[in-house]
């Protein structure tokens, strides 16, 4: 089409810029494939357009789809919209066995103003601010080869520590944003906020297509726990599901420059990977393996020429993540950055609008930049606080981020040349911008997790649940629930609002969730509480920066630190005699289970091939444990020895979803066909049976499943979200 708008028939218009078909000024709904087909036919009006030309225009040359049915469906929908009779056509003529021809006369019209996008499926997001209550009844070096466990060792250590903090950070961000608007000072005058979608489930990683007509995003509403990539035509009907994820976590979707493909990442039991899939759906292709960090992987971003991806990957075994340039033609990887050993790594790469600079986050607290051709890494600021995704301003002069620095969680900006950090007042949120910078797509409620503590009872260990009910509901995050040995009380972790932000503290309540009492006030992250066998003491971990193991009495007094060195110690539990505490430490370079005798302070390494959350057996002879970097539940003698896998159905990200009882193990199979299901593993037969399928999503990367010692009562954490996607327009 030489003009942006053409008119034909009795009042019909095709608007290429607005991506609309209108009749007498009223927009008619057409999905993407029919719309692209109509644009092609009008563009080549009067000429025969073959089915092969339509295929190449819409899907490209290499396609493995049932295109015949798709084209037939597209033509049928166009005719329905235009009320065109195929037996006596006014607009589209079928040439049997050849293709189609647009036969109507058209009038070209000048380029109009771009109309505002109508609000689609706009539902106000749910905000629950209720207090905690009981429920009523130079040339960069090439990447070296990666090898097995060593490849992700450092990253696994960081992921297991920081994943809970990342969840808490996003929860805090969302709560503050909901309370005060998208930005405390609000966007610049003239910017319009338009709701696009409101979806039951968690939405993240929204990406605006190059032509600004579609959004891609990850959503778990139809695939609980795992999530999938979806594409939605702005102003169209329901989103189209692009991927079919069977296991793990999906993340980080990004459009190719021509809009024909999507890059995304997936984190599974075996590790992470970056994939490419046609934007209209089809066969996905894995382009490289990458390490998993916080249940995410790679964060792929296309370069402007569409020939490469910028990703976060390791440049050598056991190294932290670097920013890497991956050639899609040759598979070659070039390291653009080289963080120091022991560093938390380089994450969240994003390209400047002109493609000349990559901004990224180092140590989750420093914003840095580097050229796509490599060279010197430049530190822009080290005063970020706990940060996440970054975004460039539309002129490429500023870097936008959300952080809780200075005790105020909001958007900030810093010049690409460095200098002071200032409040951001133009953009409502970090999101995805159009190529011309005039539009921004973003998630209105990023990552808020108002979790619920649940309880169920069974007639016999491993038997089906006979009843389940809500114990504690609130608008905050609760987890790590553990019953006292006598069953009278619960210890759990719950987020608490402070002047400087949200913290996680240890709480205690009665077994029915009533009378909750805050036990700690560390103003950091205190959690994973575990009762001593006599019910007199509670062990827990606390991390202002590096984690330590503490104990306190059951009333929250006599707090003392048990472990103290330069490494991380997390996830405590007690020996059956109450004389020792098990915990996970990274002092060997990877997570292993250790035991500390409380009287002598002697420490012993229990596992040697990886271990994280651990519990001693009822007879005090065996330690059962999970791994943070892999799936499965394992066993080993209390003094070490052979490490035996009992099941592989406790999947990555759910290390805290198992419980040891006198008669067997309960664990969560997040990949069960019926949905996330609590299973019971008989320790004699090693046979697992389903007990209860969760009604809502489990809470990953936390200790979130427990059981009474007799195996008759179960406790777990779950959550449910409603997410909203919005479009901001009229940026200058």
C-alpha positions as CSV (number, residue, x, y, z in Angstrom):
1,X,0.0,0.0,0.0
2,X,1.5,3.3,-1.0
3,X,-0.9,5.1,1.3
4,X,-1.4,4.4,5.0
5,X,-5.2,4.3,4.5
6,X,-7.3,3.0,1.6
7,X,-11.1,3.1,1.2
8,X,-13.3,0.7,-0.8
9,X,-16.9,-0.5,-1.0
10,X,-19.6,1.1,1.0
11,X,-17.6,2.8,3.8
12,X,-14.8,0.3,4.4
13,X,-11.3,1.5,5.3
14,X,-8.0,-0.4,5.8
15,X,-5.6,1.5,8.1
16,X,-2.1,0.1,7.9
17,X,-0.7,2.4,10.7
18,X,-3.6,1.8,13.2
19,X,-3.7,-1.9,12.1
20,X,-7.5,-1.7,11.7
21,X,-10.3,-2.4,9.3
22,X,-13.2,0.2,9.8
23,X,-16.6,0.6,8.4
24,X,-18.2,4.0,8.6
25,X,-15.6,4.9,11.3
26,X,-16.3,1.8,13.5
27,X,-13.4,-0.6,14.0
28,X,-14.0,-4.2,12.9
29,X,-12.1,-6.9,14.7
30,X,-9.6,-9.0,12.8
31,X,-7.0,-11.2,14.2
32,X,-3.4,-10.9,13.1
33,X,-3.3,-13.6,10.3
34,X,-6.5,-12.3,8.6
35,X,-5.3,-8.7,9.0
36,X,-1.9,-9.4,7.4
37,X,-3.6,-11.4,4.6
38,X,-6.0,-8.5,3.9
39,X,-3.1,-6.0,3.9
40,X,-1.2,-8.1,1.4
41,X,-4.3,-8.5,-0.9
42,X,-5.1,-4.8,-0.8
43,X,-1.4,-3.9,-1.4
44,X,-1.4,-6.1,-4.5
45,X,-5.0,-5.3,-5.6
46,X,-6.0,-6.5,-9.0
47,X,-3.1,-9.0,-9.1
48,X,-3.2,-12.7,-8.3
49,X,-1.7,-13.4,-4.9
50,X,-0.6,-17.1,-4.5
51,X,-0.9,-19.1,-1.3
52,X,2.9,-19.3,-1.4
53,X,3.2,-15.5,-1.3
54,X,0.8,-15.4,1.7
55,X,2.8,-18.0,3.5
56,X,6.1,-16.2,3.0
57,X,4.6,-12.9,4.0
58,X,3.1,-14.1,7.2
59,X,5.2,-17.1,8.3
60,X,8.4,-16.8,6.4
61,X,10.0,-19.3,4.1
62,X,10.9,-22.0,6.7
63,X,7.6,-23.0,8.4
64,X,6.3,-26.3,9.7
65,X,2.6,-25.5,10.2
66,X,-0.7,-26.4,8.7
67,X,-0.8,-23.3,6.6
68,X,-3.6,-24.4,4.3
69,X,-6.1,-24.4,7.1
70,X,-4.7,-21.2,8.5
71,X,-5.1,-19.4,5.1
72,X,-8.6,-20.8,4.6
73,X,-9.6,-19.6,8.0
74,X,-8.1,-16.2,7.4
75,X,-10.0,-15.7,4.1
76,X,-13.2,-16.8,5.7
77,X,-12.8,-14.3,8.6
78,X,-12.0,-11.5,6.2
79,X,-15.1,-12.2,4.2
80,X,-17.2,-12.4,7.4
81,X,-15.9,-9.0,8.4
82,X,-16.5,-7.4,5.0
83,X,-19.8,-9.3,4.5
84,X,-18.4,-10.6,1.2
85,X,-20.1,-13.5,-0.5
86,X,-17.6,-16.0,-1.9
87,X,-20.1,-17.1,-4.6
88,X,-20.7,-13.5,-5.7
89,X,-17.6,-11.6,-4.4
90,X,-17.3,-7.8,-4.3
91,X,-13.9,-7.7,-2.7
92,X,-12.0,-11.1,-2.6
93,X,-12.0,-13.4,-5.6
94,X,-10.8,-17.0,-5.3
95,X,-8.8,-18.4,-8.2
96,X,-9.1,-22.1,-7.7
97,X,-5.8,-23.9,-7.2
98,X,-3.9,-20.6,-7.5
99,X,-4.7,-18.1,-4.9
100,X,-6.8,-14.9,-4.4
101,X,-7.3,-11.5,-5.9
102,X,-8.6,-8.2,-4.4
103,X,-11.0,-6.9,-7.1
104,X,-12.6,-3.8,-5.6
105,X,-11.7,-0.3,-6.6
106,X,-9.9,1.6,-3.8
107,X,-9.3,5.3,-2.9
108,X,-6.0,6.2,-1.2
109,X,-6.2,8.6,1.8
110,X,-3.5,10.6,3.5
111,X,-1.9,9.3,6.7
112,X,-4.3,9.9,9.7
113,X,-3.5,10.5,13.4
114,X,-2.9,7.2,15.2
115,X,-6.1,6.5,17.2
116,X,-5.9,5.6,20.9
117,X,-6.2,1.9,21.6
118,X,-9.5,0.9,23.2
119,X,-9.4,-0.6,26.6
120,X,-9.7,-4.4,26.3
121,X,-10.8,-6.7,29.1
122,X,-10.1,-4.0,31.6
123,X,-10.6,-5.3,35.2
124,X,-9.3,-3.4,38.1
125,X,-6.5,-5.3,39.8
126,X,-7.2,-6.8,43.2
127,X,-5.5,-5.1,46.1
128,X,-5.4,-6.8,49.5
129,X,-3.8,-4.7,52.2
130,X,-5.4,-6.5,55.1
131,X,-3.2,-7.2,58.1
132,X,-2.1,-10.7,59.1
133,X,-5.3,-12.5,60.3
134,X,-6.4,-16.0,61.0
135,X,-8.9,-17.3,58.5
136,X,-12.4,-17.5,59.7
137,X,-13.4,-21.0,60.3
138,X,39.3,-5.6,23.2
139,X,38.0,-8.6,21.1
140,X,36.2,-10.3,23.9
141,X,37.4,-13.8,24.8
142,X,35.4,-16.8,23.5
143,X,33.3,-18.7,26.0
144,X,35.1,-21.8,27.3
145,X,33.5,-25.2,27.4
146,X,31.1,-26.0,30.3
147,X,31.2,-29.2,32.3
148,X,28.4,-30.7,34.3
149,X,28.0,-29.7,37.9
150,X,30.9,-27.2,38.0
151,X,29.3,-25.1,35.3
152,X,26.5,-23.7,37.5
153,X,28.0,-24.2,41.0
154,X,28.4,-20.5,41.8
155,X,25.1,-19.6,40.2
156,X,23.3,-22.2,42.1
157,X,24.6,-20.9,45.4
158,X,23.5,-17.4,44.5
159,X,20.1,-18.5,43.2
160,X,19.2,-20.4,46.4
161,X,20.1,-17.4,48.6
162,X,18.7,-14.6,46.4
163,X,15.5,-16.2,45.0
164,X,13.5,-15.6,48.2
165,X,14.8,-12.0,48.4
166,X,13.9,-11.4,44.7
167,X,10.3,-12.5,45.5
168,X,10.2,-10.3,48.5
169,X,11.6,-7.4,46.5
170,X,8.9,-7.6,43.8
171,X,6.2,-8.1,46.4
172,X,7.4,-4.9,48.1
173,X,7.5,-3.1,44.7
174,X,4.0,-4.1,43.8
175,X,2.6,-3.2,47.2
176,X,4.1,0.2,47.2
177,X,3.0,0.8,43.6
178,X,-0.6,-0.3,44.4
179,X,-0.7,2.0,47.4
180,X,0.5,5.1,45.7
181,X,0.0,4.6,42.0
182,X,2.3,3.4,39.3
183,X,4.8,6.1,40.3
184,X,4.7,8.2,43.4
185,X,4.9,11.4,41.4
186,X,3.0,10.0,38.4
187,X,3.9,10.1,34.7
188,X,4.4,13.2,32.8
189,X,1.4,15.3,31.7
190,X,-0.2,14.1,28.5
191,X,0.7,10.4,28.9
192,X,-2.3,8.2,28.8
193,X,-2.7,4.8,30.6
194,X,-4.8,2.2,28.8
195,X,-5.6,-1.2,30.3
196,X,-5.1,-4.0,27.8
197,X,-5.7,-7.3,29.6
198,X,-6.6,-8.5,33.1
199,X,-5.7,-12.2,33.5
200,X,-6.1,-14.7,36.4
201,X,-2.6,-15.8,37.1
202,X,0.9,-14.4,37.1
203,X,2.0,-12.3,34.1
204,X,5.6,-11.1,33.6
205,X,8.1,-10.1,30.9
206,X,5.8,-8.1,28.7
207,X,7.3,-7.3,25.3
208,X,5.9,-4.9,22.7
209,X,6.2,-6.0,19.1
210,X,8.4,-4.0,16.6
211,X,5.3,-2.6,14.9
212,X,3.6,-1.9,18.3
213,X,0.5,-3.9,17.3
214,X,1.0,-6.9,19.6
215,X,2.4,-7.8,22.9
216,X,4.2,-11.0,24.0
217,X,4.3,-12.1,27.6
218,X,4.7,-15.0,29.9
219,X,1.5,-16.2,31.7
220,X,0.8,-19.2,34.0
221,X,-3.0,-18.9,33.9
222,X,-3.5,-21.9,31.6
223,X,-0.4,-23.8,32.7
224,X,0.0,-23.4,36.4
225,X,3.5,-23.2,37.9
226,X,5.3,-23.4,34.5
227,X,3.9,-20.6,32.5
228,X,4.0,-20.2,28.7
229,X,4.7,-17.5,26.1
230,X,1.6,-15.8,24.7
231,X,1.0,-13.2,21.9
232,X,-1.9,-10.8,22.0
233,X,-3.1,-8.5,19.2
234,X,-3.8,-5.1,20.8
235,X,-7.5,-4.6,20.4
236,X,-8.0,-8.3,19.5
237,X,-9.6,-11.2,21.2
238,X,-8.0,-13.8,23.5
239,X,-4.2,-14.1,23.7
240,X,-2.7,-16.9,21.5
241,X,-0.6,-19.5,23.4
242,X,2.7,-20.0,21.6
243,X,4.6,-22.5,23.7
244,X,3.6,-25.8,25.5
245,X,5.9,-26.0,28.5
246,X,5.8,-29.3,30.4
247,X,8.3,-28.7,33.1
248,X,10.3,-25.9,34.7
249,X,9.8,-22.1,34.5
250,X,9.3,-20.0,31.4
251,X,10.6,-16.5,31.3
252,X,12.2,-13.6,29.4
253,X,10.4,-13.2,26.1
254,X,11.8,-10.8,23.4
255,X,10.8,-10.0,19.8
256,X,13.1,-10.4,16.8
257,X,13.5,-7.1,15.0
258,X,11.3,-8.2,12.0
259,X,8.6,-9.4,14.4
260,X,8.6,-12.9,13.0
261,X,10.2,-14.7,15.9
262,X,10.3,-14.7,19.7
263,X,13.3,-15.5,21.9
264,X,12.6,-16.8,25.4
265,X,14.2,-18.9,28.1
266,X,13.2,-21.8,30.2
267,X,14.7,-23.2,33.5
268,X,14.2,-27.0,34.0
269,X,15.5,-29.7,36.2
270,X,18.5,-30.3,33.9
271,X,19.3,-26.6,33.6
272,X,18.4,-23.5,31.6
273,X,18.1,-22.9,27.9
274,X,17.4,-20.1,25.4
275,X,14.9,-20.9,22.7
276,X,13.5,-19.3,19.5
277,X,9.9,-19.9,18.3
278,X,7.8,-18.4,15.4
279,X,5.7,-15.5,16.7
280,X,2.6,-17.1,15.2
281,X,3.4,-20.4,16.9
282,X,5.2,-23.5,15.7
283,X,8.2,-25.6,16.6
284,X,10.5,-24.1,19.2
285,X,14.3,-24.4,18.7
286,X,16.9,-24.5,21.5
287,X,19.8,-22.2,20.6
288,X,22.0,-22.6,23.7
289,X,22.2,-23.9,27.2
290,X,22.5,-21.3,30.0
291,X,22.6,-21.5,33.8
292,X,19.4,-21.0,35.8
293,X,19.3,-18.0,38.3
294,X,16.3,-17.4,40.5
295,X,14.3,-19.7,38.2
296,X,15.1,-17.5,35.2
297,X,17.7,-18.0,32.5
298,X,19.6,-16.1,29.9
299,X,17.4,-12.9,29.6
300,X,17.8,-13.0,25.8
301,X,17.7,-9.7,23.8
302,X,17.9,-9.5,20.0
303,X,20.5,-7.2,18.4
304,X,19.2,-4.8,15.8
305,X,20.4,-6.9,12.8
306,X,18.6,-10.0,14.1
307,X,21.7,-12.0,13.8
308,X,22.7,-12.3,17.5
309,X,21.3,-12.5,21.0
310,X,22.7,-10.7,24.0
311,X,22.3,-13.2,26.9
312,X,23.6,-13.8,30.5
313,X,25.8,-16.9,30.5
314,X,29.0,-18.3,32.0
315,X,32.3,-17.8,30.2
316,X,34.1,-20.6,32.1
317,X,33.1,-23.4,34.5
318,X,32.3,-22.2,38.0
319,X,32.4,-18.5,36.9
320,X,29.6,-16.0,37.6
321,X,27.3,-15.0,34.8
322,X,28.7,-12.6,32.2
323,X,27.1,-10.6,29.4
324,X,27.6,-12.7,26.3
325,X,26.9,-12.1,22.6
326,X,25.6,-15.3,20.9
327,X,25.7,-15.6,17.1
328,X,22.6,-17.3,15.8
329,X,24.3,-18.2,12.5
330,X,27.4,-19.9,14.0
331,X,26.6,-20.5,17.6
332,X,29.8,-18.6,18.6
333,X,29.7,-17.0,22.0
334,X,31.8,-13.9,22.9
335,X,32.1,-12.7,26.5
336,X,31.5,-9.0,26.7
337,X,32.1,-8.7,30.5
338,X,34.2,-10.5,33.0
339,X,32.9,-10.1,36.6
340,X,35.4,-11.2,39.3
341,X,35.2,-14.6,40.8
342,X,32.9,-14.8,43.7
343,X,30.8,-12.0,42.2
344,X,27.0,-12.5,42.0
345,X,27.3,-12.1,38.3
346,X,25.9,-9.9,35.5
347,X,22.2,-10.1,34.8
348,X,19.2,-8.4,33.1
349,X,20.9,-7.1,29.9
350,X,19.0,-4.5,27.8
351,X,20.1,-2.7,24.6
352,X,19.9,1.1,24.2
353,X,17.5,2.4,21.5
354,X,20.3,2.9,19.0
355,X,21.8,-0.6,19.8
356,X,25.2,0.9,20.7
357,X,25.2,0.1,24.5
358,X,24.1,-2.8,26.7
359,X,23.1,-1.8,30.3
360,X,23.0,-4.6,32.9
361,X,23.0,-5.2,36.6
362,X,26.0,-6.5,38.4
363,X,25.9,-7.9,41.9
364,X,22.2,-7.0,41.7
365,X,23.2,-3.6,43.0
366,X,25.4,-2.0,40.4
367,X,24.3,-0.7,37.0
368,X,27.0,-1.1,34.3
369,X,27.3,-0.7,30.6
370,X,29.3,-2.3,27.8
371,X,29.5,-2.1,24.0
372,X,28.1,-5.1,22.0
373,X,31.5,-5.3,20.5
374,X,33.1,-5.7,24.0
375,X,35.7,-3.5,25.5
376,X,35.7,-1.7,28.9
377,X,32.8,-2.3,31.3
378,X,31.7,1.0,32.7
379,X,30.2,1.4,36.2
380,X,27.3,3.8,36.1
381,X,26.3,3.7,39.7
382,X,26.7,1.3,42.7
383,X,23.8,2.9,44.6
384,X,21.0,0.9,43.3
385,X,20.0,-1.2,46.3
386,X,18.3,-4.5,45.4
387,X,17.5,-4.0,41.7
388,X,15.8,-5.9,38.9
389,X,15.0,-5.3,35.2
390,X,16.4,-2.1,33.6
391,X,14.9,0.1,30.8
392,X,16.4,2.8,28.7
393,X,14.6,6.1,28.2
394,X,13.3,6.7,24.7
395,X,16.1,9.1,23.9
396,X,18.7,6.6,25.2
397,X,20.1,9.1,27.7
398,X,18.8,7.7,30.9
399,X,18.5,4.2,32.5
400,X,15.3,3.5,34.4
401,X,15.0,1.0,37.2
402,X,12.9,0.2,40.3
403,X,14.6,-0.1,43.6
404,X,14.0,0.3,47.4
405,X,17.1,2.5,47.8
406,X,16.7,5.3,50.4
407,X,13.9,3.3,52.0
408,X,11.5,4.3,49.2
409,X,10.5,1.7,46.7
410,X,9.8,3.5,43.4
411,X,11.2,4.2,39.9
412,X,14.6,6.0,39.6
413,X,16.7,7.2,36.7
414,X,20.4,7.7,36.2
415,X,22.3,9.2,33.2
416,X,24.0,6.7,31.0
417,X,27.1,8.8,31.7
418,X,26.7,8.4,35.4
419,X,26.0,11.0,38.0
420,X,23.3,11.4,40.6
421,X,20.3,9.1,40.8
422,X,17.0,11.0,40.6
423,X,13.3,10.0,41.0
424,X,11.7,9.0,37.7
425,X,8.6,11.0,36.9
426,X,7.8,10.2,33.3
427,X,7.4,6.5,33.0
428,X,4.8,4.5,35.1
429,X,6.9,1.3,35.3
430,X,9.8,-0.6,33.8
431,X,8.4,-2.3,30.7
432,X,8.8,-2.6,26.9
433,X,8.9,0.5,24.6
434,X,7.9,0.9,21.0
435,X,10.7,1.6,18.5
436,X,9.8,5.2,18.3
437,X,9.5,5.5,22.1
438,X,6.0,6.8,22.1
439,X,4.4,3.7,23.8
440,X,5.2,1.5,26.8
441,X,3.7,-1.9,27.6
442,X,4.1,-3.0,31.2
443,X,2.6,-5.2,33.9
444,X,0.6,-3.2,36.4
445,X,1.1,-5.6,39.3
446,X,4.6,-7.2,39.0
447,X,5.0,-10.3,41.1
448,X,3.0,-9.6,44.2
449,X,2.5,-12.8,46.1
450,X,-0.3,-12.7,48.8
451,X,0.1,-16.2,50.0
452,X,-2.1,-18.4,52.1
453,X,-1.2,-21.0,54.8
454,X,-3.3,-24.2,54.4
455,X,-3.8,-27.3,56.5
456,X,-5.2,-30.8,55.6
457,X,-5.8,-34.0,57.5
458,X,-5.6,-37.6,56.3
459,X,-7.0,-40.8,57.8
460,X,-3.7,-42.6,57.6
461,X,-0.2,-41.6,56.4
462,X,-0.3,-41.5,52.6
463,X,-4.1,-41.7,52.5
464,X,-6.2,-39.2,50.6
465,X,-7.0,-35.9,52.3
466,X,-10.3,-36.0,54.1
467,X,-10.5,-32.2,54.7
468,X,-8.5,-29.1,54.0
469,X,-9.0,-25.5,55.0
470,X,-7.4,-22.1,55.1
471,X,-5.4,-21.2,58.3
472,X,-3.9,-17.8,57.6
473,X,-4.8,-15.3,54.9
474,X,-3.3,-11.9,54.4
475,X,-2.2,-9.5,51.7
476,X,1.5,-10.3,52.5
477,X,3.8,-13.3,51.9
478,X,3.7,-16.2,54.3
479,X,5.8,-19.4,54.2
480,X,8.1,-21.8,55.9
481,X,5.3,-23.1,58.2
482,X,6.3,-25.8,60.7
483,X,4.1,-27.4,63.5
484,X,5.5,-27.7,67.0
485,X,6.2,-31.3,68.2
486,X,3.0,-31.3,70.3
487,X,0.9,-29.9,67.5
488,X,-0.3,-26.9,69.5
489,X,1.6,-24.1,67.7
490,X,2.9,-23.1,64.2
491,X,6.1,-21.2,63.4
492,X,6.2,-19.5,60.0
493,X,7.8,-16.6,58.2
494,X,5.7,-13.5,57.1
495,X,6.6,-10.2,55.5
496,X,6.3,-7.1,57.7
497,X,6.0,-3.5,56.5
498,X,8.8,-1.2,57.8
499,X,9.5,2.4,57.2
500,X,12.5,1.4,55.0
501,X,10.6,-1.3,53.1
502,X,9.3,-4.8,53.6
503,X,11.2,-7.4,55.7
504,X,10.6,-11.1,56.5
505,X,10.3,-12.0,60.1
506,X,9.5,-15.2,62.1
507,X,6.0,-15.5,63.6
508,X,4.2,-18.0,65.9
509,X,0.5,-18.8,66.1
510,X,-1.8,-21.4,67.5
511,X,-2.3,-24.5,65.4
512,X,-5.5,-23.1,63.9
513,X,-3.7,-19.9,62.8
514,X,-5.2,-17.8,65.6
515,X,-3.3,-15.3,67.8
516,X,-0.3,-14.7,65.5
517,X,2.7,-13.1,67.3
518,X,5.8,-11.7,65.7
519,X,8.8,-13.4,67.2
520,X,11.7,-11.5,65.5
521,X,12.4,-7.9,64.6
522,X,15.6,-8.0,62.7
523,X,14.5,-5.7,59.8
524,X,16.1,-8.1,57.3
525,X,15.2,-11.5,56.1
526,X,14.5,-14.0,59.0
527,X,12.8,-17.2,58.1
528,X,12.8,-21.0,57.7
529,X,11.9,-21.6,61.4
530,X,12.3,-25.1,62.8
531,X,11.2,-26.4,66.2
532,X,13.6,-28.4,68.4
533,X,12.3,-31.9,69.3
534,X,11.2,-30.8,72.8
535,X,9.4,-27.7,71.5
536,X,11.5,-25.4,73.6
537,X,13.6,-23.8,70.9
538,X,13.3,-22.5,67.3
539,X,16.2,-22.4,64.9
540,X,16.0,-20.1,61.9
541,X,18.2,-18.3,59.4
542,X,18.7,-14.6,59.1
543,X,20.3,-12.7,56.3
544,X,21.0,-9.0,56.2
545,X,23.6,-9.8,53.5
546,X,25.1,-13.2,54.3
547,X,23.0,-15.8,56.1
548,X,23.6,-17.1,59.6
549,X,21.8,-19.7,61.7
550,X,20.2,-18.5,65.0
551,X,18.2,-20.1,67.8
552,X,15.7,-18.6,70.2
553,X,13.4,-20.0,72.8
554,X,9.8,-20.6,71.9
555,X,8.8,-17.2,73.3
556,X,11.2,-15.3,71.1
557,X,13.8,-14.6,73.7
558,X,17.4,-15.6,74.3
559,X,18.3,-15.2,70.7
560,X,21.9,-16.3,69.8
561,X,23.8,-16.9,66.7
562,X,24.9,-20.5,66.1
563,X,27.1,-20.2,63.0
564,X,29.5,-17.4,62.1
565,X,31.9,-17.4,59.2
566,X,32.4,-15.7,55.8
567,X,30.1,-18.2,54.0
568,X,26.4,-18.7,53.7
569,X,24.5,-20.9,56.2
570,X,20.8,-21.4,55.6
571,X,17.8,-23.7,56.1
572,X,18.3,-25.2,59.6
573,X,16.8,-28.3,61.1
574,X,17.3,-30.3,64.3
575,X,18.7,-33.7,65.1
576,X,16.2,-36.0,66.8
577,X,18.1,-35.8,70.1
578,X,18.1,-32.0,70.0
579,X,21.9,-31.8,70.4
580,X,22.7,-30.7,66.8
581,X,21.5,-28.5,64.0
582,X,21.7,-29.3,60.3
583,X,22.1,-26.5,57.8
584,X,23.2,-25.9,54.2
585,X,26.5,-24.1,53.6
586,X,28.4,-23.0,50.5
587,X,31.9,-23.1,52.1
588,X,33.2,-25.8,49.7
589,X,32.1,-23.8,46.6
590,X,28.7,-25.5,46.3
591,X,25.8,-26.2,48.6
592,X,26.3,-29.1,51.0
593,X,24.5,-30.3,54.2
594,X,26.5,-29.8,57.4
595,X,25.8,-30.6,61.1
596,X,26.9,-28.6,64.1
597,X,27.0,-30.0,67.6
598,X,25.6,-27.2,69.8
599,X,27.7,-28.0,72.9
600,X,31.1,-28.6,71.3
601,X,30.6,-26.4,68.2
602,X,32.1,-29.2,66.1
603,X,30.9,-29.2,62.5
604,X,30.8,-32.1,60.1
605,X,30.1,-32.2,56.4
606,X,27.2,-34.7,55.7
607,X,26.8,-34.5,51.9
608,X,29.5,-34.3,49.2
609,X,27.5,-34.3,46.0
610,X,25.2,-31.4,46.7
611,X,22.6,-30.9,49.4
612,X,20.3,-28.1,50.7
613,X,17.2,-28.6,52.9
614,X,17.7,-31.6,55.2
615,X,15.8,-33.5,58.0
616,X,16.8,-36.4,60.2
617,X,14.8,-39.5,60.2
618,X,12.6,-40.5,63.1
619,X,15.1,-43.1,64.3
620,X,18.0,-40.7,64.0
621,X,20.0,-42.9,61.6
622,X,19.3,-41.2,58.2
623,X,19.3,-37.7,56.8
624,X,16.8,-37.0,54.0
625,X,17.6,-33.9,51.9
626,X,16.9,-32.0,48.7
627,X,19.2,-30.1,46.4
628,X,18.8,-26.5,45.3
629,X,20.5,-27.1,41.9
630,X,18.7,-30.2,40.9
631,X,15.5,-32.2,41.3
632,X,15.0,-35.2,43.7
633,X,15.0,-36.2,47.3
634,X,18.1,-38.1,48.6
635,X,19.2,-40.0,51.7
636,X,22.5,-40.4,53.5
637,X,23.6,-41.8,56.8
638,X,23.8,-39.2,59.7
639,X,27.6,-39.6,59.6
640,X,27.8,-39.6,55.8
641,X,28.2,-42.4,53.4
642,X,26.5,-43.3,50.1
643,X,24.1,-40.7,48.8
644,X,21.0,-42.4,47.3
645,X,18.3,-40.7,45.3
646,X,14.8,-41.8,46.5
647,X,12.7,-39.9,43.9
648,X,13.3,-37.5,41.0
649,X,9.8,-36.0,41.2
650,X,10.6,-33.1,43.6
651,X,11.5,-30.6,40.8
652,X,13.9,-27.7,40.6
653,X,12.6,-24.7,42.6
654,X,10.7,-26.8,45.1
655,X,13.6,-27.8,47.4
656,X,11.5,-26.8,50.4
657,X,8.4,-28.8,49.5
658,X,9.0,-32.0,51.3
659,X,8.5,-33.3,54.9
660,X,9.8,-36.2,56.9
661,X,7.4,-38.2,59.1
662,X,7.7,-41.4,61.1
663,X,6.2,-43.5,58.3
664,X,7.4,-41.8,55.1
665,X,8.0,-38.7,53.1
666,X,5.5,-36.1,51.8
667,X,6.7,-34.1,48.8
668,X,5.2,-31.9,46.0
669,X,5.2,-33.1,42.4
670,X,4.8,-29.7,40.6
671,X,4.7,-31.5,37.2
672,X,1.8,-34.0,38.1
673,X,-0.7,-34.4,35.3
674,X,-3.6,-33.3,37.4
675,X,-1.7,-30.2,38.7
676,X,0.8,-29.6,41.5
677,X,0.1,-32.6,43.8
678,X,1.3,-33.5,47.3
679,X,2.6,-37.1,47.2
680,X,3.5,-39.7,49.9
681,X,6.6,-41.8,49.4
682,X,6.7,-45.1,51.3
683,X,10.3,-45.6,52.5
684,X,10.1,-49.4,52.3
685,X,8.6,-49.8,48.9
686,X,9.8,-46.5,47.5
687,X,6.3,-46.2,45.9
688,X,4.7,-42.8,45.7
689,X,1.0,-42.2,45.8
690,X,-1.0,-38.9,45.4
691,X,-2.6,-37.4,48.5
692,X,-3.9,-34.0,47.6
693,X,-3.9,-31.8,44.4
694,X,-3.5,-28.1,45.2
695,X,-6.2,-25.7,44.2
696,X,-3.8,-22.8,43.7
697,X,-0.2,-22.3,42.8
698,X,2.6,-23.6,45.2
699,X,5.1,-21.1,46.5
700,X,8.5,-22.0,44.8
701,X,12.0,-21.3,46.1
702,X,10.9,-21.4,49.7
703,X,10.3,-24.0,52.5
704,X,6.5,-24.4,51.9
705,X,5.4,-27.9,52.9
706,X,5.4,-29.5,56.4
707,X,3.7,-32.4,58.2
708,X,3.1,-33.5,61.7
709,X,5.4,-36.3,63.0
710,X,2.6,-38.9,62.8
711,X,1.9,-37.9,59.2
712,X,-1.7,-37.2,59.7
713,X,-1.7,-33.4,59.2
714,X,-0.2,-31.5,56.3
715,X,0.7,-27.8,56.0
716,X,1.6,-25.8,52.8
717,X,1.7,-22.4,51.2
718,X,-0.2,-21.4,48.1
719,X,-1.1,-18.2,46.2
720,X,-3.4,-16.8,43.5
721,X,-3.0,-13.7,41.4
722,X,-4.8,-11.4,39.0
723,X,-2.4,-9.6,36.8
724,X,-3.0,-6.6,34.5
725,X,-1.2,-5.4,31.5
726,X,-1.4,-1.8,30.5
727,X,-0.2,0.4,27.6
728,X,1.0,4.0,28.2
729,X,1.0,6.3,25.1
730,X,1.9,9.8,24.1
731,X,5.5,9.8,25.3
732,X,7.6,12.5,23.6
